[in-house]
Amino acid sequence: MAGHSKWANIQHRKGRQDAKRGKLWTKIIREITVAARDGGPDPEANPRLRLALDKATDANMPKDNIQRAINRGAGLDGADNYEEVRYEGYGIAGAAVIIDCMTDNRTRTVAEVRHALSKHGGNLGQDGSVVFQFQHCGQFYFAPGTSEEAVMEVALEAGAEDIHTDEEGMIEVVCEPANYAALRRAFADAGLKAEQDGVVMKPMNEIELSGDDAERMQKLLDVLEGLDDVQEVYTNAVLELDDDA
């Protein structure tokens, strides 16, 4: 991966996630469970559940697993005691990190997150210490070579907030979180498939890391993402990594 390439970082992250399919399913099941608990089991009336089900479909999750998660969240198949908690901190060279978790034991989770950060060159921050550096939004990344005109036409009609094409030809579309589901459907109807999309915490300013710093930061992110209670990890670091890193 040569240079501080956003596209290369996205591909690198996607490859690592694909290699952890079992872990991904666990995260999605928790998301479905909590979404069904908080907003009800009907995806047509529960946008958060609808998005979680879309993730499950994209991850090729069996329908039986999905239904059990919905039933559990709705109280039809045992109790659910997950709570959502967010931790903020710093990684290598002061890079900002947000760690979103779902847990049935907050004491255990914060201890694991703190240990992972401190062991790998980071530290846990106070609430609010880095979140102001991020924007809560819907985000889509389209691969270089995708028709910018086609993406722009759909995006503008469906309520996108911003569209940007970088020097590599990667197209980024940003929208309000409330518009994400409608925009995703509009892209699908137009035959446009994003390489990566979701409702995310998007860094407003990025920090570029290379060499040993980039490798250490990647290790830290891998460890955090590997924790059982962690759902998502966001950072403002863009990493220059070797192909085998």
C-alpha positions, 0 to 999 in steps of 0.5 A, a space after each residue: 500500500 503505497 502512500 497515504 491512500 484513503 482507498 488503500 486504507 478502506 481495502 485494507 480494513 475490508 480485507 481484515 473484516 472479511 477475515 473475521 466473519 464470525 466476529 462480524 456476525 456476533 457484532 451484527 447479532 448484538 446490533 439487531 438485538 438492541 435495535 429490536 429491543 429499543 424500537 420493536 421487531 418490525 423493520 418497517 417501523 424501526 429504521 435502526 433495525 432495518 439497517 442492521 438487517 441490511 448489514 446481516 444480509 451483506 454479511 450472508 448471515 443465516 436467516 435463523 440467526 437473524 430471527 433469533 436475534 430479533 426475538 431475543 431483542 423483542 423479549 420473545 426468546 430470553 432476556 437481553 441486558 446489553 447496554 451501549 457505551 462509548 469510550 474515547 481515547 488516543 492512539 499512536 502519535 495522538 491519533 484520536 480513537 472512538 470505541 463503541 461497545 455493547 456490553 452486559 458488564 461495563 466494568 469488564 469492558 472498560 478494563 479491557 479497552 483501557 488495557 488494550 490502549 495502554 498496552 499498545 501505545 494509546 491511552 483512554 481519554 475523558 468523555 468528550 475528549 475526542 468526539 468533537 473531532 468527528 461528524 456523525 453522518 451517513 457515508 458511502 465510498 464508491 470504488 475508483 472507476 465508478 461513474 461520478 455522474 451517476 453517483 452524483 445524480 442519485 445522491 443529490 436527488 436522494 438527499 446527500 449532503 456532500 460529494 467528493 472525488 479524490 485524486 484516485 477516483 474514489 467517490 465519497 458521499 456524505 449525508 445526514 444519518 436520517 437520510 442514510 437508509 433512503 440514500 442506500 436504497 436509491 443507490 441500490 435501485 440505480 445499480 450502484 454498489 458502495 464498497 463501504 457504507 454505514 452510519 459512522 463517526 467521520 473524522 473532520 481532520 485526519 492525521 497521516 501515519 507511516 512506518 513504525 507509527 502506522 504499523 503500531 496504530 494498525 496493531 492497536 486498531 486490530 486489538 480493539 476491534 478484536 475485543 468481544 464487546 467492541 462494535 465499531 472503532 473509529 479513528 482520524 488516522 490514515 495509515 501508510 502500510 506495506 502490502 504485508 502489514 
